[in-house]
Amino acid sequence: MTKSLKNYKQKLLKISTIFLDIDGVLTDGSVIIASDGEQLRNMHVKDGYALQLAVKKGYRIVIISGGRSSLMPKRFEYLGITDVFLGVDNKINCFRKFMEENNITQEQTLYMGDDIPDIEVMKNVAIACCPADAAEEVKSVAHYISHLPGGKACVRDIIEQIMKVQGKWFDQDAICW
């Protein structure tokens, strides 16, 4: 194991709060416009399984997105995610305020983003991650680049790594959904 990989795995041991973007991370970035004007997105069930399991295991999942879809909160509520911030124009301000209000330290945090608005937050977490198809500027600041593209279980990829390193991935609690 290389020193940088060992350092990355060591940092995973302390992660308790996972910040995620939506479009391009939890979705593939495609938007379908319904006849009523609602913007519809696809999300992967493997990401959903990992997210709800992480919530059950005590991880805090925080969604910070510039998107404003009225359907997104319903999906997150179903998964047990309560910290959802939509229509955010300045992600770093939202991130800092959440960190301060919840007494979270940088070493406890991971962020997965895919595009330019995510970079400032990525520079302020212990582990910055991105999907395989993220913007090159994002890849340049990421500590980990998933082998999977956005919307194709890249979130599960990183959650599974965190939970495996912490010994929480596959046990009796993980079997039922």
C-alpha positions in Angstrom: 0.0 0.0 0.0 1.4 3.4 -1.0 1.7 6.1 1.6 -0.9 8.3 -0.1 -3.4 5.4 -0.2 -2.7 4.6 3.5 -3.3 8.3 4.4 -6.6 8.3 2.4 -7.8 5.2 4.3 -6.7 6.7 7.6 -8.8 9.8 6.9 -11.8 7.6 6.1 -11.7 6.3 9.7 -12.8 9.7 11.0 -15.6 10.5 8.5 -19.0 11.0 10.2 -20.5 13.6 7.9 -20.9 13.2 4.2 -21.8 16.2 2.1 -23.2 15.6 -1.4 -24.2 17.6 -4.5 -27.1 16.3 -6.5 -26.8 16.9 -10.2 -23.9 15.1 -11.7 -23.2 13.2 -8.4 -26.5 11.5 -7.3 -27.8 11.9 -10.9 -26.0 11.6 -14.2 -26.7 15.2 -14.9 -29.6 14.6 -17.3 -32.8 16.6 -16.8 -36.1 15.6 -18.3 -38.6 18.4 -18.6 -42.2 17.2 -17.7 -45.2 18.8 -19.4 -45.8 20.8 -16.2 -42.3 22.2 -16.3 -41.0 20.0 -13.4 -37.4 18.9 -14.0 -37.1 15.2 -13.5 -33.9 13.3 -12.6 -32.8 9.7 -12.3 -31.1 8.4 -9.2 -29.4 5.0 -8.8 -31.0 2.5 -6.3 -27.5 1.4 -5.2 -26.8 5.0 -4.1 -30.1 4.9 -2.3 -29.4 1.7 -0.4 -26.0 3.0 0.7 -27.4 6.4 1.8 -30.2 4.9 3.9 -27.8 2.4 5.5 -25.4 5.2 6.3 -28.2 7.1 8.0 -29.2 4.0 10.0 -25.6 3.6 11.1 -25.4 7.1 12.4 -23.7 9.0 9.6 -24.9 12.5 8.9 -25.8 12.9 5.2 -26.0 16.6 4.0 -27.3 17.6 0.6 -26.1 21.0 -0.8 -27.4 21.7 -4.3 -28.0 24.7 -6.5 -31.0 22.8 -7.9 -34.5 23.6 -6.8 -36.5 20.5 -7.8 -39.6 20.0 -5.6 -39.3 16.3 -6.0 -35.8 15.9 -4.5 -36.9 16.4 -0.8 -39.3 13.5 -1.2 -36.6 11.1 -2.3 -34.3 12.2 0.5 -37.1 12.0 3.1 -37.7 8.4 2.0 -34.0 7.6 2.5 -34.0 9.2 6.0 -31.9 12.3 5.0 -33.1 15.4 6.8 -30.3 17.9 6.1 -31.2 19.1 2.6 -30.3 22.5 1.2 -31.7 23.3 -2.2 -31.4 26.4 -4.3 -28.0 27.2 -2.7 -26.1 29.9 -4.6 -23.0 29.9 -2.4 -22.2 26.3 -1.3 -19.2 27.3 0.9 -21.3 29.6 3.0 -24.0 27.0 3.5 -21.3 24.4 4.3 -19.5 26.6 6.9 -22.8 27.6 8.6 -23.8 24.0 8.9 -20.4 23.0 10.2 -20.5 25.7 12.9 -24.2 25.1 13.9 -23.6 21.4 14.3 -20.1 21.5 15.9 -18.5 19.4 13.1 -14.7 19.4 12.6 -13.1 19.3 9.2 -11.5 15.9 9.8 -15.0 14.4 10.1 -16.1 15.6 6.7 -16.2 14.3 3.1 -17.7 16.1 0.1 -18.5 14.7 -3.3 -19.1 17.2 -6.1 -18.7 17.2 -9.8 -18.5 20.8 -11.1 -17.1 24.3 -10.5 -19.5 25.4 -7.7 -18.3 22.4 -5.6 -14.6 23.3 -5.6 -14.5 25.7 -2.6 -16.3 23.2 -0.4 -14.0 20.4 -1.6 -11.0 22.5 -0.5 -12.4 22.7 3.0 -13.1 19.0 3.9 -10.9 16.1 5.0 -11.6 14.1 1.9 -12.8 15.6 -1.4 -14.3 13.2 -3.9 -15.8 13.2 -7.3 -17.4 10.9 -9.9 -15.3 9.7 -12.9 -17.0 12.1 -15.2 -16.5 15.3 -13.1 -15.1 18.5 -14.5 -11.3 18.4 -14.9 -11.0 21.4 -12.4 -12.8 19.3 -9.8 -10.7 16.2 -10.4 -7.6 18.3 -9.8 -8.6 19.1 -6.2 -10.1 15.6 -5.4 -8.4 13.2 -3.1 -10.4 10.4 -4.6 -12.0 10.0 -8.0 -14.5 7.2 -8.2 -14.2 4.8 -11.0 -18.0 5.3 -11.5 -19.7 8.3 -13.2 -22.3 10.5 -11.6 -25.7 8.8 -11.1 -24.2 5.4 -11.5 -23.5 4.4 -7.9 -20.4 6.6 -7.3 -22.0 7.7 -4.0 -22.3 4.1 -2.9 -18.7 3.6 -3.9 -17.4 6.1 -1.4 -20.0 5.3 1.3 -19.1 1.6 1.1 -15.4 2.5 1.5 -16.0 4.6 4.6 -18.2 1.9 6.2 -15.8 -0.9 5.3 -12.8 0.9 6.9 -14.9 1.6 10.0 -16.2 -2.0 10.2 -19.9 -1.0 9.6 -20.6 -2.2 6.1 -21.8 -5.7 6.1 -23.5 -6.8 9.3 -26.9 -7.8 10.5 -28.2 -4.2 10.3 -27.2 -4.0 6.6 -29.4 -6.9 5.5 -32.8 -5.4 5.7 -34.1 -2.2 4.1 
